[in-house]
Amino acid sequence: MNQVVIYTDGACKGNPGPGGWGVLMQAGPHTKELFGGERETTNNRMELTAVIEALRALKRPCDVTLFLDSEYVRKGITEWIHGWKAKGWKTSTKQPVKNVELWQALDALVSGAGHRIEWRWVKGHAGDPGNERADALANLGVDRALGRI
């Protein structure tokens, strides 16, 4: 399987407010950057969207090392999702899971696309070059959503 390193990030100017997502993908000598945004969203939605768009961009099963600064996404997909699914997409307090359509899309990509994914948390805004670039791309996504670019 091809080895791919992915950095993802989300940004939101106000929460809710205009938001963006960014993805930096590296496979051998090749680099690909993706970004987008929405006019009215939340930071958590943009963090989830970044990971979803990154995995959608992979054309075949890959061995993925995925760096993200969102514990919400990392813990959600590696820990909490099992309970949510068992409880019919309800939380432990029997409330509907927020952003359920994004969690379901991510779950389908993680379980159905054949990737091996290693989820790695990285501290945001701490100088990690991949995370800093994903953050810059997420901010470009905000600019695109606002019609600035």
LINDADA-V21627 format. One record per residue. SS is DSSP state (H for helix, E for strand, - for the rest). PHI is phi as a letter, one per 30 degrees, with the letter a starting at -180 (none if undefined). OMEGA is omega as a letter, one per 30 degrees, with the letter a starting at -180 (NA if undefined). Layout:
ss:SS phi:PHI omega:OMEGA
ss:SS phi:PHI omega:OMEGA
This chain:
ss:- phi:none omega:l
ss:E phi:d omega:l
ss:E phi:c omega:a
ss:E phi:b omega:l
ss:E phi:c omega:a
ss:E phi:b omega:l
ss:E phi:c omega:l
ss:E phi:b omega:l
ss:E phi:a omega:l
ss:E phi:b omega:l
ss:E phi:b omega:l
ss:E phi:b omega:l
ss:E phi:c omega:a
ss:- phi:j omega:a
ss:- phi:b omega:g
ss:- phi:d omega:l
ss:E phi:l omega:l
ss:E phi:d omega:a
ss:E phi:b omega:l
ss:E phi:b omega:l
ss:E phi:b omega:l
ss:E phi:b omega:a
ss:E phi:b omega:l
ss:E phi:c omega:a
ss:E phi:c omega:l
ss:E phi:b omega:l
ss:E phi:b omega:a
ss:- phi:h omega:a
ss:- phi:d omega:a
ss:E phi:c omega:l
ss:E phi:b omega:l
ss:E phi:b omega:l
ss:E phi:b omega:l
ss:E phi:b omega:l
ss:E phi:a omega:l
ss:E phi:a omega:a
ss:E phi:a omega:l
ss:E phi:b omega:a
ss:E phi:d omega:a
ss:E phi:b omega:a
ss:E phi:a omega:l
ss:- phi:b omega:l
ss:H phi:d omega:a
ss:H phi:d omega:l
ss:H phi:d omega:a
ss:H phi:d omega:l
ss:H phi:d omega:l
ss:H phi:d omega:a
ss:H phi:d omega:l
ss:H phi:e omega:a
ss:H phi:d omega:l
ss:H phi:e omega:a
ss:H phi:d omega:l
ss:H phi:d omega:a
ss:H phi:d omega:l
ss:H phi:d omega:a
ss:- phi:d omega:l
ss:- phi:d omega:a
ss:- phi:d omega:l
ss:- phi:b omega:a
ss:- phi:e omega:a
ss:E phi:b omega:l
ss:E phi:c omega:a
ss:E phi:c omega:l
ss:E phi:c omega:a
ss:E phi:c omega:l
ss:E phi:c omega:l
ss:E phi:b omega:a
ss:- phi:c omega:a
ss:- phi:c omega:l
ss:H phi:d omega:l
ss:H phi:e omega:a
ss:H phi:d omega:a
ss:H phi:d omega:a
ss:H phi:d omega:l
ss:H phi:e omega:a
ss:H phi:d omega:a
ss:H phi:c omega:a
ss:H phi:b omega:a
ss:H phi:d omega:a
ss:H phi:d omega:a
ss:H phi:d omega:l
ss:H phi:d omega:l
ss:H phi:e omega:a
ss:H phi:d omega:a
ss:H phi:d omega:a
ss:- phi:c omega:l
ss:- phi:i omega:l
ss:- phi:i omega:l
ss:E phi:c omega:l
ss:- phi:d omega:l
ss:- phi:d omega:l
ss:- phi:c omega:l
ss:- phi:i omega:l
ss:- phi:c omega:l
ss:E phi:d omega:l
ss:- phi:d omega:l
ss:- phi:d omega:l
ss:- phi:i omega:a
ss:H phi:e omega:a
ss:H phi:d omega:l
ss:H phi:d omega:l
ss:H phi:d omega:l
ss:H phi:d omega:l
ss:H phi:d omega:l
ss:H phi:d omega:l
ss:H phi:e omega:l
ss:H phi:d omega:l
ss:H phi:d omega:a
ss:H phi:d omega:a
ss:H phi:c omega:a
ss:H phi:c omega:a
ss:- phi:c omega:l
ss:- phi:i omega:l
ss:- phi:d omega:l
ss:E phi:c omega:a
ss:E phi:c omega:l
ss:E phi:c omega:a
ss:E phi:c omega:a
ss:E phi:b omega:l
ss:E phi:d omega:l
ss:- phi:b omega:l
ss:- phi:d omega:l
ss:- phi:d omega:l
ss:- phi:h omega:a
ss:- phi:b omega:l
ss:- phi:j omega:l
ss:- phi:d omega:a
ss:H phi:e omega:l
ss:H phi:d omega:l
ss:H phi:d omega:l
ss:H phi:d omega:l
ss:H phi:d omega:l
ss:H phi:d omega:l
ss:H phi:d omega:l
ss:H phi:d omega:l
ss:H phi:d omega:l
ss:H phi:d omega:l
ss:H phi:d omega:l
ss:H phi:d omega:l
ss:H phi:d omega:l
ss:H phi:d omega:l
ss:H phi:e omega:l
ss:H phi:d omega:a
ss:H phi:d omega:a
ss:- phi:d omega:l
ss:- phi:i omega:l
ss:- phi:d omega:l
ss:- phi:b omega:NA
